[in-house]
């Protein structure tokens, strides 16, 4: 699965964090996500947002919040985020919303991303990108679109109509879009967050994910404001 990464900071002062969502003060609720490949991050829920903070080496592996249901047919998914933060020059991280088609091999995906290392050769400044690939290729200029990000708040979105997939990454009024014919297969998807930098406290990345919405046609079938612990 080609899933990647993300970050935030102002939350560190504004609300309590917990590791692995084991804080007794956090309200439990319906479990919408499976915490998969958990890698050295702190996760907190408060005031309508999931805060994810990392200040240790992630060894190149992302933490993934895998959505529990498989998606079929036409759909649209939206993740909103704010307070994206990283404090070290050259800090490599990615946040992504990524979908993979079932039963079509391991190399297919579509992904909306924001980060400093979306693909090799891209300058290590904050970019947002939209990528689709069905041949096992990593994100690149040949299978997507990446442009400089203008804001630390925004949304990651994708939608499928028949076999056409549109991927959108947006910050402020700046939008990266990529569209391609893709599989009509059932889709599994997740939010990923990861970073790769020296494991010392002065190097920190963080993000607050504030809203998730999932539509089939124009009908809202699921959502998550992340104001309770929805992780399994």
C-alpha positions in Angstrom: 0.0 0.0 0.0 1.4 3.4 -0.9 0.4 5.4 2.0 2.3 8.3 3.5 2.3 11.0 6.1 1.5 14.4 8.1 2.0 17.1 11.0 1.0 20.1 13.7 2.2 22.3 16.7 -0.1 24.9 18.2 -2.1 22.1 19.7 0.8 21.3 22.0 0.0 24.4 24.1 -3.7 24.4 23.6 -4.7 20.9 24.7 -3.5 17.7 26.3 -2.0 15.0 24.2 -2.0 11.3 24.8 0.1 8.5 23.4 -1.9 5.7 21.6 -5.2 7.3 22.6 -5.1 5.9 26.1 -6.2 9.0 28.1 -9.1 8.4 30.4 -10.3 12.0 29.8 -11.0 11.3 26.1 -14.6 10.4 25.2 -14.9 7.0 23.5 -17.2 6.8 20.5 -17.9 4.6 17.4 -14.7 3.2 16.0 -14.3 4.4 12.4 -10.5 3.9 12.0 -8.0 1.2 12.6 -4.6 2.5 13.9 -2.2 0.7 11.6 1.6 0.5 11.6 1.7 2.9 14.6 5.0 4.7 14.5 6.2 7.0 17.4 3.5 9.7 17.3 1.2 11.2 20.0 -2.5 11.5 19.2 -5.0 13.6 21.0 -8.7 14.5 20.6 -10.2 17.8 21.8 -12.5 20.6 20.5 -13.3 18.9 17.2 -10.0 17.7 16.0 -7.4 14.9 16.0 -4.0 16.2 16.8 -1.0 14.2 15.6 2.5 15.2 16.8 5.9 13.5 16.1 9.3 14.5 17.5 11.1 11.2 17.1 12.5 9.2 14.2 9.8 7.4 12.2 12.3 5.1 10.3 10.5 5.9 7.1 7.3 4.2 8.0 4.0 6.1 8.2 1.4 5.9 10.9 -1.9 5.0 9.1 -5.4 5.7 10.1 -7.1 3.0 8.0 -10.9 3.5 7.3 -12.8 0.4 8.5 -15.2 0.1 5.6 -14.4 -0.8 2.0 -15.8 1.7 -0.5 -17.7 0.8 -3.7 -19.3 2.7 -6.6 -19.2 6.4 -7.0 -18.0 8.3 -4.0 -16.3 11.4 -2.7 -14.0 11.7 0.4 -12.8 14.9 2.1 -10.3 15.4 4.9 -9.9 18.9 6.4 -6.8 19.9 8.3 -5.3 22.9 10.0 -2.2 24.0 11.9 0.3 22.0 9.8 3.7 22.6 11.4 7.3 21.5 10.9 10.3 23.3 12.4 13.5 21.9 10.8 15.0 22.8 7.4 15.0 19.7 5.2 12.5 17.9 7.5 10.9 15.3 5.4 7.2 14.5 6.0 4.0 13.8 4.2 0.3 13.8 5.1 -1.9 12.0 2.7 -5.4 10.7 2.0 -4.8 7.6 -0.1 -7.0 5.0 -1.7 -6.0 1.6 -3.1 -8.1 -0.6 -5.4 -8.7 -4.1 -4.1 -7.7 -7.1 -6.2 -5.7 -5.1 -8.7 -2.2 -5.6 -7.4 -0.2 -3.8 -4.7 1.0 -0.9 -6.9 -2.2 1.0 -7.6 -3.3 4.0 -5.7 -4.7 7.6 -5.8 -3.5 10.1 -3.3 -3.9 13.7 -2.2 -0.9 14.9 -0.2 0.8 17.8 1.5 4.4 17.7 2.7 8.0 18.5 2.0 9.0 15.2 0.3 6.2 14.3 -2.1 8.6 12.7 -4.5 12.3 12.6 -5.2 13.8 15.6 -6.9 11.1 18.0 -5.8 12.5 20.9 -3.7 12.1 20.3 0.0 9.7 23.1 0.7 6.1 22.6 1.5 4.2 21.3 -1.5 0.7 19.9 -2.1 0.1 17.2 -4.7 -2.4 15.0 -6.4 -1.3 11.6 -7.8 -2.9 8.5 -9.5 -1.0 5.4 -10.5 -2.0 1.9 -11.5 1.4 0.5 -12.5 3.3 0.4 -9.3 5.1 3.7 -9.7 5.9 6.1 -6.9 4.4 9.6 -7.0 6.2 11.7 -9.6 5.7 14.5 -12.1 4.6 11.9 -14.7 1.7 10.6 -12.7 0.5 13.6 -10.8 0.6 17.3 -10.1 2.6 19.0 -7.3 2.7 22.8 -6.6 3.9 24.9 -3.7 1.5 25.2 -0.8 0.3 28.6 0.2 -1.3 27.8 3.6 -1.0 25.4 6.5 -4.7 24.7 6.5 -6.6 23.0 3.7 -8.3 19.8 2.5 -7.4 16.5 0.8 -10.1 15.2 -1.4 -10.9 12.5 -4.0 -13.9 11.4 -5.9 -14.8 8.7 -8.4 -17.5 8.7 -11.1 -17.6 5.4 -13.0 -13.9 4.7 -13.7 -12.8 8.4 -13.6 -11.0 9.5 -10.5 -10.3 13.1 -9.6 -7.8 13.9 -6.8 -7.6 17.4 -5.2 -5.2 18.9 -2.6 -6.1 22.4 -1.6 -4.6 25.1 0.6 -6.2 28.6 0.7 -7.1 29.4 -2.9 -4.3 27.2 -4.4 -5.4 23.8 -5.8 -3.5 20.8 -7.2 -5.7 18.5 -9.3 -5.0 15.3 -11.2 -7.6 13.2 -13.0 -7.3 9.8 -14.6 -9.2 6.7 -15.6 -8.8 4.2 -12.7 -10.3 1.0 -11.5 -14.0 0.6 -10.6 -12.9 -2.0 -8.0 -13.8 -1.6 -4.3 -11.4 0.8 -2.6 -9.7 0.7 0.8 -8.3 4.0 2.0 -6.6 5.7 4.9 -5.0 8.9 6.3 -1.2 8.6 6.7 1.3 10.7 8.7 5.0 10.2 8.8 8.3 12.0 9.0 12.0 11.2 8.8 14.4 13.3 10.8 16.7 13.0 13.8 15.0 11.7 16.9 15.5 14.8 19.1 12.8 17.0 20.6 13.8 20.2 18.7 12.6 18.6 15.4 8.9 18.4 15.5 6.1 18.1 13.0 2.4 18.1 13.7 -1.1 18.6 12.3 -4.7 18.8 13.4 -7.2 16.9 11.3 -10.6 18.5 11.9 -13.2 16.8 9.7 -13.8 13.8 7.6 -16.8 13.3 5.2 -17.7 10.4 2.9 -20.4 10.7 0.3 -21.9 8.3 -2.1 -23.4 10.2 -5.0 -24.6 13.3 -3.1 -25.6 11.5 0.1 -23.4 11.8 3.2 -23.0 8.3 4.5 -20.3 8.9 7.2 -18.4 11.6 8.9 -16.0 12.3 11.8 -15.3 15.6 13.5 -12.6 13.8 15.6 -14.0 15.2 18.9 -13.8 11.7 20.4 -11.6 8.7 20.2 -12.8 7.1 17.0 -9.6 4.9 16.6 -9.6 1.2 17.2 
